[in-house]
């Protein structure tokens, strides 16, 4: 069966081979994750509802659909102040985006695909076939030119400090969406560029101007750059398969280790102790992909 590789797996592999091994070779994951507390995920969910429906109905009706979703989640948030705050912030920033920003900035755009799942067939330099899988928030067409763009929603201001938009260099250094653009182009889908659609959800004491909470960056990558991205992807997958064969998984110890899900089992392994009891107690096996 052809192996499926997600961008999350590639990111994990590039950060630390040992953590990647626990997660993607041994297939351990956390028993409980709090993805429902992720402000960005909530905003993505609500924007997905908006863009799936806005070409069929009014913005007011889209907001009603979003509010129905929010109300259903409020039931689970009754005794969880953190979740309640996340839902309220996500709803507030999405509502303002829909009423004050999107009607003007989205003029002349056609929304072709919303929250589109991708399966892109690839082959490594060593001849290993694999499928690059992932999601894009939007595939958008400019009505005037016919050009296609991948959109990626980014939420800032989720923490304690004011949200800061990505600067142009950070946008250009991001590799996830260009990887999808490169793959789609290789399949014959002529994606012209990428739009980073940013929303600042920080809770200001006074309501800030629109330009302080919404911003879009558009980038156009050269074909040489996209080819290099696929080449690097190929090298990573070849290295993955090599490590599966050798069983040697090098750690990348750094200051980022304190946020790693697998910090405790890693420390036990470094001390020469078995990780298995801890993994069995605090983690669970991932469900095999169909």
N, C-alpha and C positions, 0 to 999 in steps of 0.2 A: 504494500500500500504506500502511495506517495506521501511523504511526511509533510505536515502543515507547519509553517513557521509564522508566528505572529510578530509584529513589531515589538510587542512587550517582551517576547522571548529574546529577540535580538538585543534589546536594551539591557535585559538582565545578563545576557551572555557577555556583553561588552563591559559591564560594570564589574562582575565577579563570576569567574567560572565555577567556583565552589557553590555559591548561592544558586546559580543556574542549574547545577547538577542536582541539588536537593529538590528544586522546584520542577524541572522539566525532564530530568532523567529518572529520579526516584519518585516524582509526582506527588510530593507533599505540599499542602497549602494550609493556611490558617483555618482552624475550625470555625471561627467567627470573624467576619470582617465587617467593618462599619461603612460600607460604600454608600449607604443611605444618608450618611452624614456629610458626604462630599458635595459641597456647594456647586462645583463645576458639573457634576453628574446631573444634579437637579435642573440646572439651567439648560444643559444640553437636552434633557428630556422635554422641557417646556418649549424650547425653540424648535424641537422636532415636531411637536404638535402644531405650532404656528406655521412652519414652512410646509407641512404636509397639507394644510387646509387653506392657506391664504389665497391661493389661486382659484379656490372653489367658493369661498365665502368671505365675509367681512372680517376686519380685525376684531371687532366687538364679539363676533361669534367665536373666533379663535380664542379670545380671552375667556369666554365662558367655558370652552372645552378645557382650557388649562386650569381654570378655577375648580372645575369638577375633579380634576386629578389631584389638585392641592387639597381639596376638602376630604377626599378619600384617604390621603396620607395623614391628615390632621388627626384622624382616629388613632393611628399608631403613635402619634406624637403627644398624646394627652399627658403622659407622665414622663416625657423626655424633653426637658427644656432645650437641650442642644439641638435635637432634631427639629423642634418647633422653630427655633431661631433660624436654622438652615432653610427650612421651607419658606419662612416669611421673607428672608433676604432674597432667595431665588425668585420667588413670586414677584417681589417689588422690582427687582432689576429687569426681569423679563417684561413686566407690564410697561415700564417706562421705555424699554427698547422698542416694543411694538407700537406704542402710541407716539413717541417723540423722535424716533430715529429711523426705523425701518421704512416707514411710508415715503421718506425722502431719498434715503440712500439706496433703496432697492428698486427705484424706478428704472425701467428698461431691462430688467433681469427676469429670466425664466428659470424656475427651480425644477430641474430635471429629475433629480434623485435626492431623497432625504434619508439620512442615516443608512447609507448604502453599504451592504456587506460585500467585501471584495475577496475573490479567490483568483490570484494571478499565477499562472504556471511559469516556473523558472527552472533554469538548469545551471549548476555550478561549473567552474572551470574544469573540475575533475569528473564531470558528467553525472552528477547526482541530481535527479529530478526532485523538485519540491514545489510546494504551493505557498506563496506569500498571502497570508490572510489578514484582514483588518476591516475597519470601518472608516468611512469618511462622513463628516457631518452633512455636507451638501455637495452636489454636483450642479453647477449653475451655468447657464448660457446667457451671454450678452445678446440681446435681441438684434442690436444694430450690426454687430460684426459676426455673430454666430460662434464666437470663441467660447470654449468650455473652461471653467475654473473649478478647482477643488477648494471648498471652504472648510476651515477648521475653527470652531468656536473655542476661545480661550477666556477663562474667568480669572481675574486678578482680584486682590483685596479680600481674599477668603480668610486671611490671618488677622493679626492684631493691628498691623500697620496699614497705612493707605495703599491702595493698589497702584502698581506701576506698570504701565504698558511696556510691551517688548519694544526695544529700540531696533532700528533697521538691521544692525549687525546680528542681534539675537534672532531676528526673523530669518535671516539668511543662513544662520548656523543650525537652525532646526532641521532635522533630517527625516522626521517621520512622514510628513505629508509629501515631501519631494520623492521619498521612496515609493509611495503610491502613484505619484505622477509618472515616475520612470516606468513602473510596472504597467500602468494603463497605456502609456505610449507604446511600449513594447508589444502590447496586445492590439495596437492599431487604433486606440481611442485617443484622438489628438487633443489632449489637455494642454491648454495654452499657458496656464499659470496657477498660482495659489493665492488665496485670500485668507489672511489671519484676521478673524473677526473677534475683536476683544471687547469684553464687558468688565467694568470695574464695579464690583459689588460691595465695596467698603461702605460701612455705615457712617456717613458724614453727619455732623451735627446739623448742618444746614444743607439743603438740597443743592448740589453742585450743578454747573452748566453742563449741557449735553456733551460737549467736547472733552470734558474731564472724565466721563464714564464710558464713552464708546469711541472706538478707533478701529480702522481697518488698514492693514498693510497688504499690498499686492506685490508679488514677486514673479519674475519670469526667469526660469532656469535655462541655461544653454543645453543643447543636446549632449555636448561633451560632459557637462556636469552630471546630467541624468545617467549617462553611460557609466561614469565613475561610481555613482551611487549603487548601481546594480552590480558593478564589479566588486565593490566592497562587501555587498550583501553576499555575493557568491563566495568570497574568501571566508566570511564568517561561518556560512553553512558547511563548507568543506572542513573548517577547523572544528566545528561541533561534532561532525561525524568522526573525525580523527580522535577527539577526546573520548567519545563513546567507545572507541576501539581500545585505546590505551588505558582508560580508567584513571588518568592523571588530570586532576582538576585544580588549577592554581587559584589560590585566594588573591583578592585584590584589596588588601587591608588599607583602609583610609578613614578619614573623618566621617565619611558617609555610612560607615558600618553601623552607627548607632541607630539608624532608621531602617535597617534591614530586618525583614521578617524572620530571617534565619540566624540572627546573631547568637542566640543561646546554643542551638545545636552546633554551630561553628566553633564556639568557645570550648564546648565539651570535646569536640573532635581534636582541637589543637592540644588539649591536655592529655590526649590519648585515651579518652573515655568514650564509651558507646553513646551514640546519639539516639539510638532506637527507642529507649524508654520515654525520653522527652518528646520525640516526634509522635509516638503513639498516644501520649497523654494530651498534647497541646495542638496537634495538627491532624489533618485528615488527608486521605488519598484523593487526588483529583479524579473526577469522573472521566472515563475514556471518551475521546471525541468519536462521534459517529461518522 
